[in-house]
Amino acid sequence: MVLHKLQHVGRRMFSKYLLVTNTATASSLLALGDCIIQHIEKMDNKEKSYNFQRTGRMFTMGFLFGPVSHVWYKILDRYLPGAGLRTVACKILADQTVAGPFFCSAFFMGMSLLEGKSRQEGMEEVKAKFWTVYMLDWCLWPPAQFINFFFLPPNLRVVYVSGITLVWNTILSWMKHKEQHVETEVKQS
């Protein structure tokens, strides 16, 4: 009986409530990625306290990115239907040349604005970090997206990508806050 109820809830989450599921997953995993990085940072600096506001900002970015990702995959599937090798290659190319730059730039700009920085300061951070992160993006996402587009049904795409994103989010959180790492090392010297 309990198993049947769980299966029913699971089916509804990945059909009728897919947008909510995708948004909740993206939010939670961006926050979790930051939690992981903050715990790693704490290992380097025992005096450092946990920054809940920082994790909240990461959660907020996930809340904004979840619906955008949901719509992005719907658009890809609408204009590039199917899972043949040629179609998958086109989806990966579109993802890397459209979604990759958008999400990378939007992440750094959005986080800067949530930190109370100006648009100019946000643009400076995008310029300073974009190419490094975008090159890392090319290393991680094409293989991950091949699995996504070739093997997975559309209703599991954002959740799968959110799982891969947990690794990516730890990288993003580190890149976003790496000045703080350098400042801490200088103060300890």
C-alpha positions in Angstrom: 0.0 0.0 0.0 2.8 2.5 1.0 4.8 1.5 -2.1 1.8 2.1 -4.3 1.2 5.6 -2.8 4.9 6.4 -3.3 4.8 5.3 -6.9 1.7 7.4 -7.5 3.3 10.5 -6.0 6.5 9.9 -8.0 4.5 9.6 -11.3 2.7 12.8 -10.5 5.9 14.6 -9.6 7.4 13.7 -13.0 4.3 14.5 -15.0 1.7 16.8 -13.7 4.0 18.7 -11.3 7.2 18.5 -13.4 7.9 22.2 -13.3 7.6 22.3 -9.5 9.8 19.1 -9.2 12.4 20.6 -11.5 12.4 24.0 -9.6 12.7 22.3 -6.2 15.4 20.0 -7.4 17.5 22.8 -9.0 17.1 25.0 -5.9 18.0 22.3 -3.4 21.0 21.1 -5.4 22.5 24.6 -5.9 22.2 25.1 -2.1 23.7 21.6 -1.4 26.6 22.4 -3.7 27.4 25.5 -1.7 27.0 23.5 1.6 29.7 21.0 0.3 32.1 23.9 -0.6 31.5 25.6 2.7 32.3 22.4 4.6 35.5 22.0 2.6 36.4 25.6 3.3 35.8 25.0 7.0 38.4 22.2 6.9 40.9 24.7 5.6 39.9 27.4 8.2 38.4 26.0 11.4 37.5 29.6 12.6 35.3 30.2 9.6 31.6 30.1 10.4 28.9 28.8 8.1 27.3 31.5 5.9 23.6 30.7 5.7 22.9 33.8 3.6 25.4 32.6 0.9 23.6 29.3 0.7 20.3 31.1 0.6 21.5 33.1 -2.4 22.6 29.8 -4.1 19.1 28.4 -3.4 17.5 31.5 -4.9 19.6 31.2 -8.1 18.4 27.5 -8.3 14.8 28.7 -7.9 15.3 31.1 -10.8 17.2 28.6 -13.0 14.8 25.6 -12.4 11.9 27.0 -14.5 14.3 28.3 -17.2 15.9 24.9 -17.5 12.5 23.3 -17.6 11.5 25.5 -20.5 14.9 25.1 -22.2 14.5 21.3 -22.4 11.0 21.6 -23.7 12.2 24.0 -26.5 15.1 21.6 -27.4 12.7 18.6 -27.6 10.2 20.6 -29.6 12.6 21.9 -32.2 15.0 18.9 -32.1 12.7 15.9 -31.5 14.1 12.4 -31.1 17.3 10.8 -29.7 19.3 9.8 -32.8 23.0 10.6 -32.8 22.7 13.6 -35.2 19.8 15.1 -33.1 21.7 14.5 -29.9 24.7 16.2 -31.3 22.6 19.2 -32.3 21.0 19.4 -28.9 24.5 19.3 -27.2 25.7 22.0 -29.6 22.7 24.2 -28.8 23.1 23.6 -25.1 26.7 24.5 -25.2 26.4 27.6 -27.4 23.1 29.0 -26.0 22.3 27.6 -22.6 25.9 27.4 -21.4 26.9 31.0 -21.9 23.5 32.2 -20.6 23.5 30.2 -17.4 27.2 31.0 -16.7 26.7 34.7 -17.1 23.4 34.8 -15.3 24.8 32.9 -12.4 27.6 35.3 -11.7 25.5 38.4 -12.4 22.5 37.1 -10.4 24.7 36.2 -7.4 26.4 39.6 -7.5 23.1 41.3 -7.5 21.8 39.1 -4.6 25.0 40.1 -2.7 24.0 43.8 -3.1 26.6 44.6 -5.7 26.0 46.9 -8.6 25.4 45.8 -12.2 28.8 47.1 -13.1 30.4 45.0 -10.3 28.4 42.0 -11.6 29.6 42.6 -15.1 33.2 42.8 -13.9 32.8 39.4 -12.2 31.2 37.9 -15.3 34.2 39.2 -17.4 36.7 37.9 -14.8 35.3 34.4 -14.4 33.3 33.6 -17.5 35.9 32.0 -19.7 37.4 29.8 -17.0 34.0 28.5 -16.1 32.8 28.2 -19.7 35.9 26.1 -20.5 35.2 23.8 -17.5 31.6 23.7 -18.8 32.8 22.2 -22.1 34.6 19.5 -20.2 31.7 18.4 -18.0 28.5 19.0 -19.9 28.8 17.5 -23.4 29.3 13.9 -22.1 26.7 14.5 -19.4 24.2 15.8 -22.0 24.9 12.9 -24.4 23.6 10.6 -21.7 20.8 13.0 -21.0 19.6 13.3 -24.6 20.4 9.9 -25.9 19.2 7.7 -23.0 16.7 9.6 -20.8 13.1 10.4 -21.3 12.2 14.1 -21.4 10.5 14.1 -17.9 13.7 13.0 -16.2 16.0 15.5 -17.9 16.1 18.4 -15.5 16.3 16.1 -12.5 19.2 14.1 -14.1 20.9 17.4 -15.0 20.4 18.7 -11.5 22.2 15.6 -10.2 25.2 16.3 -12.5 24.8 19.9 -11.5 25.6 19.0 -7.9 29.2 18.5 -9.0 29.0 21.6 -11.2 27.5 23.6 -8.4 30.4 22.9 -6.1 32.7 24.2 -8.9 30.5 27.3 -9.4 30.4 28.0 -5.7 34.1 27.7 -5.4 34.6 29.9 -8.4 32.1 32.5 -7.1 33.7 32.7 -3.7 37.4 32.0 -4.6 38.4 35.6 -3.7 37.4 34.7 -0.1 39.7 31.7 -0.2 42.6 33.9 -1.3 41.8 36.6 1.3 41.7 34.0 4.0 45.1 32.6 3.0 46.7 36.0 2.9 45.3 36.8 6.4 46.7 33.5 7.8 50.2 34.2 6.4 
